[in-house]
């Protein structure tokens, strides 16, 4: 016997949930198939289901993938959650703030993308200048920081998907600059999804933009080292947390919460982080959010010592690493925010077509909008159509069109910049292509 039907009242830690009594997309549970590793997961299942199907063979035997050098932007750092010498601690409850408001999308992604592209370019230039100033020993310009975050918030409050899409555009040899902007984008998106007030979202964006600014005080060759760091080098790299906090404290006009975020974004929920080995509620909310967005952007980016993984795989790993490394409830909110197939993910449909996720469904996470780039024979479309999987489209044979799998970056030789950047000299290509390109329809 492989699967057993179990009432949700009888669920226990270690059971592997293979199926629900309803479609996964009708629940806030982001992953299809998972091992129950916390009481919070049991409560979530009990809230939304009457019974589930347990895979007996995977129950109790399936263990999360060990965390190896994935939780920070520097190589060779001990993974979070490894705990103290006596083992990882059990984290106490860390209540999240109540949702104060619900933000609605004001524009579709296809209309917002032009403004988001301009903002993305301008903010990257501002951050590059800020880091150059710090590297040269000049003071951080608070006005520039606040203006950059205000620009990001302006577009993301209208529709976060456009900027989340552009986040996937990675400039070679500019990881530090990319990471600062991308972490800020992710933090703003999560704060918006949590319904935090604009002042909190602003401080989240500022904290994430600057939590690694202290790396400008470290030797460039150390940050670019492709191999494992020595213990001495690890300690030196870890100092960037204190450097960031010091730089921010010396900058008038930055909030204490943003500085706290810089100081605690490498702490881990059950201990084992740095610099103070805080755990649970001792880590401020902004620090817990900082750890999540830092890790997610790091593992979805090419770094000197590790290749990028797909956004979908990154989401799966975050889920596995909670609640030891990250607060489980916060991870679930992050997954709901980004979607099971985050914006910018490369996916293959059940039809064989290949596309890029460009916009999320806020109610059914498995049915986003997808811009098709390859047909079922893996031939590139001349003008890439967009399909909305919320419309429950079917093939000529009556089969539903669904996402079959996520693809790794670079699959089928697809160059992301061909779809993320506007090419003003080539009408019909790039993000600012003729709007008919986004009007739907299939080849």
C-alpha positions in Angstrom: 0.0 0.0 0.0 1.4 3.4 -1.0 -1.2 5.9 0.1 -3.6 6.0 3.0 -6.5 8.3 3.6 -6.1 10.1 6.9 -8.5 12.5 8.7 -6.6 15.7 9.3 -7.3 15.4 13.1 -5.0 12.3 13.0 -2.0 13.9 11.3 1.4 13.6 12.9 4.9 15.1 12.4 6.9 13.1 9.8 3.9 12.1 7.6 4.3 12.8 3.9 1.2 14.5 2.4 0.9 13.3 -1.2 -2.7 14.5 -2.0 -5.4 16.6 -0.5 -9.2 16.2 -0.5 -9.4 19.2 -2.9 -7.1 20.8 -5.6 -3.9 22.2 -4.1 -4.6 25.5 -5.9 -7.7 26.0 -3.8 -5.6 26.2 -0.6 -2.7 28.5 0.5 -0.4 25.4 0.7 2.2 26.2 -1.9 3.9 22.8 -2.5 2.3 19.7 -3.9 3.7 16.9 -1.8 5.6 17.6 1.4 6.6 16.1 4.7 4.9 17.5 7.8 7.7 19.0 9.9 5.9 21.4 12.2 2.6 21.8 14.1 2.0 24.9 11.9 1.7 22.7 8.8 -0.8 20.4 10.6 -2.9 23.4 11.7 -2.9 24.7 8.1 -4.1 21.3 6.8 -6.8 21.1 9.4 -8.0 24.6 8.5 -8.5 23.8 4.8 -9.0 20.1 4.5 -11.1 17.3 6.0 -8.7 14.5 5.1 -5.5 14.0 3.1 -3.7 11.1 1.5 -0.4 10.1 3.2 2.4 8.4 1.2 3.4 5.6 3.6 6.8 5.0 1.9 8.0 8.6 2.3 6.6 9.2 5.7 9.2 9.3 8.5 11.9 8.4 6.0 12.1 11.5 3.9 14.5 14.0 5.3 15.1 17.6 4.1 18.1 18.2 2.0 21.0 19.4 4.2 21.7 23.1 4.1 25.2 23.7 2.6 26.6 27.2 2.1 23.3 28.4 0.6 22.1 30.9 3.2 24.4 33.8 2.5 26.1 35.6 -0.4 29.6 34.6 0.6 31.2 31.1 0.2 32.3 28.8 2.9 30.0 30.1 5.6 28.5 27.5 7.9 24.9 26.9 6.9 22.2 28.5 9.1 20.3 26.3 11.6 23.3 24.2 12.5 22.8 25.3 16.0 25.1 25.4 18.9 27.5 22.7 20.1 24.6 21.1 21.9 22.4 21.1 18.8 19.8 23.4 17.3 17.4 25.0 19.7 13.6 24.9 19.5 12.5 28.3 18.5 9.7 29.9 20.6 6.7 31.4 19.1 7.3 34.6 17.1 3.9 36.2 16.3 3.6 38.0 13.0 1.8 41.4 12.8 -1.9 41.3 11.8 -2.7 42.3 8.3 -3.7 46.0 8.4 -4.7 46.4 4.8 -4.9 44.7 1.4 -3.2 46.2 -1.6 -4.8 45.7 -4.9 -3.0 45.6 -8.3 -3.8 48.9 -10.0 -2.3 48.1 -13.4 -1.6 44.9 -15.4 2.0 43.8 -15.7 2.0 44.6 -19.4 1.3 48.3 -18.7 3.5 48.6 -15.6 6.6 47.0 -17.3 7.7 50.2 -19.1 7.8 52.3 -15.9 9.3 49.4 -14.0 12.1 49.0 -16.6 13.0 52.7 -16.3 12.9 52.5 -12.5 15.0 49.3 -12.5 17.7 51.0 -14.6 17.8 54.2 -12.5 17.8 52.4 -9.1 20.7 50.2 -10.2 22.7 53.3 -11.2 21.9 54.9 -7.8 23.0 51.8 -5.9 26.2 51.5 -7.9 27.1 55.0 -7.0 26.2 54.5 -3.3 28.5 51.5 -3.1 31.3 53.3 -4.9 31.0 56.1 -2.4 31.3 53.8 0.5 34.2 51.9 -1.1 36.0 55.2 -1.5 35.4 56.2 2.1 32.7 58.8 1.4 29.5 59.1 3.5 26.4 57.3 2.5 23.8 59.6 0.9 20.5 59.0 2.7 18.6 61.0 0.2 19.7 58.8 -2.6 18.8 55.6 -0.6 15.3 56.9 0.2 14.7 58.1 -3.4 15.7 54.7 -4.8 13.3 52.9 -2.4 10.5 55.4 -3.1 10.9 54.7 -6.8 10.7 50.9 -6.3 7.7 51.3 -4.1 5.9 53.5 -6.6 5.9 50.8 -9.3 5.5 47.8 -7.0 2.5 49.2 -5.2 0.8 49.4 -8.6 1.9 45.9 -9.6 4.9 44.0 -8.1 5.2 41.5 -10.9 6.8 43.8 -13.3 9.7 44.5 -11.0 9.9 40.9 -9.9 10.2 39.9 -13.5 13.0 42.4 -14.1 14.7 41.1 -10.9 15.6 38.0 -13.0 17.8 40.2 -15.2 21.3 39.5 -13.8 24.3 41.6 -14.9 27.5 39.5 -15.1 30.2 40.5 -12.6 27.7 42.8 -10.7 26.3 40.4 -8.2 26.7 42.8 -5.2 24.8 45.6 -6.9 22.2 43.3 -8.3 21.7 41.6 -5.0 21.1 44.9 -3.1 18.3 46.0 -5.5 16.8 42.5 -5.8 16.7 42.0 -2.0 15.0 45.4 -1.7 12.4 44.4 -4.4 11.7 41.1 -2.6 11.4 42.7 0.8 9.0 45.3 -0.6 6.9 42.6 -2.3 6.7 40.6 0.9 5.8 43.6 3.0 3.0 44.5 0.5 1.7 41.0 0.6 1.6 41.0 4.4 -0.4 44.2 4.4 2.1 46.2 6.3 1.7 50.0 6.3 3.7 52.0 3.7 6.2 53.3 6.3 7.1 49.7 7.3 7.4 48.7 3.7 9.7 51.7 3.0 12.0 50.7 6.0 12.0 47.1 4.8 13.1 48.3 1.3 15.8 50.5 2.8 17.1 47.8 5.2 17.3 45.2 2.4 19.0 47.7 0.0 21.8 48.3 2.6 22.2 45.2 4.6 25.2 44.2 2.6 26.7 47.7 2.1 29.4 46.7 4.6 30.9 44.4 2.0 32.4 47.5 0.4 34.8 47.5 3.3 36.1 44.1 2.4 38.8 43.2 -0.2 37.2 42.6 -3.6 39.2 39.5 -4.2 37.8 38.0 -1.1 34.2 38.4 -2.3 35.0 37.1 -5.7 36.9 34.0 -4.4 35.5 30.9 -6.2 36.6 28.3 -3.6 35.8 27.7 0.0 37.0 30.3 2.5 39.4 29.6 5.2 38.1 30.0 8.8 40.0 33.3 9.0 38.4 34.5 5.7 35.0 33.5 7.0 35.3 35.6 10.1 36.5 38.5 8.0 33.5 38.2 5.6 31.1 37.9 8.6 32.3 41.4 9.7 30.3 42.9 6.9 27.2 42.8 9.1 28.8 45.1 11.7 30.2 47.3 8.9 26.8 47.7 7.4 25.2 48.6 10.7 28.0 51.1 11.4 27.6 52.8 8.0 23.9 53.0 8.5 24.2 54.4 12.0 26.4 57.1 10.7 23.9 58.1 8.1 21.2 60.5 9.5 17.6 59.8 8.6 17.7 56.0 8.5 15.3 54.2 10.9 16.4 51.9 13.7 14.4 49.0 12.1 16.4 49.2 8.9 19.6 49.1 10.9 18.3 46.2 12.9 17.6 44.4 9.7 21.2 44.8 8.5 22.5 43.6 11.9 20.3 40.5 12.1 19.6 39.2 8.6 22.2 36.4 9.1 20.6 35.1 12.3 18.7 31.9 11.9 15.4 30.9 13.5 16.6 28.0 15.6 20.0 29.4 16.2 23.4 28.9 14.5 23.4 32.3 12.7 25.6 35.3 13.3 26.8 37.7 14.8 24.8 37.1 18.0 23.3 33.6 17.6 19.8 35.0 18.1 16.9 32.7 17.6 13.1 32.8 17.3 11.4 36.0 18.4 14.8 37.4 19.5 15.4 38.0 15.8 13.3 41.1 14.9 10.7 40.7 12.2 12.8 42.8 9.7 15.8 40.5 10.4 13.7 37.4 9.7 12.5 38.9 6.5 16.0 40.0 5.6 17.3 36.4 6.0 14.6 35.1 3.7 15.0 37.6 0.9 18.8 37.4 1.1 18.9 33.6 0.8 16.3 33.5 -2.0 18.1 36.0 -4.2 21.5 34.5 -3.4 20.6 30.9 -4.5 18.7 32.1 -7.6 21.8 34.1 -8.7 25.1 33.0 -10.3 27.9 33.6 -7.7 31.6 32.9 -8.0 31.2 29.6 -6.1 27.7 28.4 -7.1 25.5 28.4 -10.1 21.9 29.8 -9.9 19.0 27.4 -9.3 15.5 28.0 -10.6 13.1 30.1 -8.6 10.8 27.1 -8.2 13.6 25.0 -6.8 14.6 27.9 -4.5 11.0 28.0 -3.1 11.1 24.3 -2.5 14.3 24.5 -0.6 13.1 27.4 1.6 10.1 25.3 2.5 12.3 22.4 3.4 14.7 24.5 5.5 11.8 25.9 7.6 11.2 25.9 10.5 14.8 25.2 11.5 16.4 28.0 9.5 13.5 30.4 8.7 10.2 31.0 10.5 7.7 28.6 8.9 4.7 31.0 8.8 6.9 33.7 7.2 8.1 31.2 4.5 4.5 30.3 3.8 3.7 34.0 3.3 6.7 34.4 1.1 5.6 31.5 -1.1 2.1 33.0 -1.3 3.7 36.3 -2.3 5.9 35.0 -5.1 3.8 32.0 -6.2 4.8 28.4 -6.6 6.3 29.4 -10.0 7.7 32.9 -9.2 7.5 35.6 -11.8 10.5 35.2 -14.1 10.5 31.4 -13.8 11.1 29.4 -17.0 8.4 26.7 -17.3 7.3 23.9 -19.6 3.6 23.4 -20.1 1.7 20.1 -20.5 1.6 20.9 -24.2 5.4 20.9 -24.5 5.5 24.7 -25.0 8.1 26.6 -23.0 7.5 30.0 -21.5 8.4 32.6 -18.8 6.0 33.4 -16.0 5.2 37.1 -16.2 2.3 37.6 -13.8 0.8 35.8 -10.8 -2.7 34.8 -10.1 -3.4 36.1 -6.6 -5.9 33.4 -5.9 -4.6 30.3 -7.7 -0.8 30.0 -7.4 -0.5 27.3 -10.0 -2.2 29.3 -12.8 -0.1 32.3 -13.6 0.2 34.2 -16.9 2.9 32.8 -19.1 4.7 34.4 -22.1 5.4 31.6 -24.5 8.8 31.6 -26.1 9.1 28.1 -27.7 6.4 26.1 -29.3 5.8 22.4 -28.6 8.6 21.5 -31.1 11.0 23.9 -29.2 10.9 26.4 -32.1 11.0 30.1 -31.1 7.9 32.1 -31.6 8.3 35.1 -33.9 5.9 37.1 -31.7 5.6 35.6 -28.2 2.0 35.2 -27.2 0.8 35.3 -23.6 -1.7 32.8 -22.1 -3.5 33.1 -18.8 -3.8 29.7 -17.1 -6.6 31.1 -14.9 -8.8 30.8 -18.0 -8.4 27.0 -17.7 -7.5 26.6 -21.4 -7.6 23.3 -23.1 -5.9 21.6 -26.0 -7.7 20.5 -29.1 -8.0 17.1 -27.4 -9.8 18.6 -24.4 -6.8 18.2 -22.0 -6.2 21.1 -19.6 -3.1 23.3 -20.3 -1.1 23.3 -17.1 2.5 23.9 -16.0 4.2 20.5 -16.2 7.6 21.5 -14.8 9.9 24.3 -13.9 13.1 24.6 -15.9 16.6 25.6 -14.8 18.0 28.9 -16.0 19.4 28.6 -19.5 17.3 25.6 -20.5 17.0 25.2 -24.3 19.5 28.0 -24.7 17.0 30.7 -23.8 18.7 34.0 -22.9 16.7 35.9 -20.3 17.9 39.3 -21.5 16.1 38.7 -24.8 12.8 38.8 -22.9 13.5 41.0 -19.9 15.1 44.0 -21.6 13.4 46.4 -24.1 15.3 46.6 -27.4 14.3 50.0 -28.7 16.1 49.4 -32.0 14.2 46.2 -32.7 10.4 46.7 -32.8 8.6 43.6 -31.6 11.2 42.3 -29.2 11.9 42.8 -25.5 9.5 43.9 -22.8 8.4 47.1 -24.6 7.4 45.2 -27.6 4.2 45.9 -29.6 1.3 45.4 -27.1 -0.3 42.9 -29.5 2.4 40.6 -28.4 0.7 40.4 -25.0 -2.8 40.2 -26.4 -3.0 36.5 -26.0 -3.7 33.9 -28.7 -1.7 30.9 -29.6 0.4 30.1 -32.6 
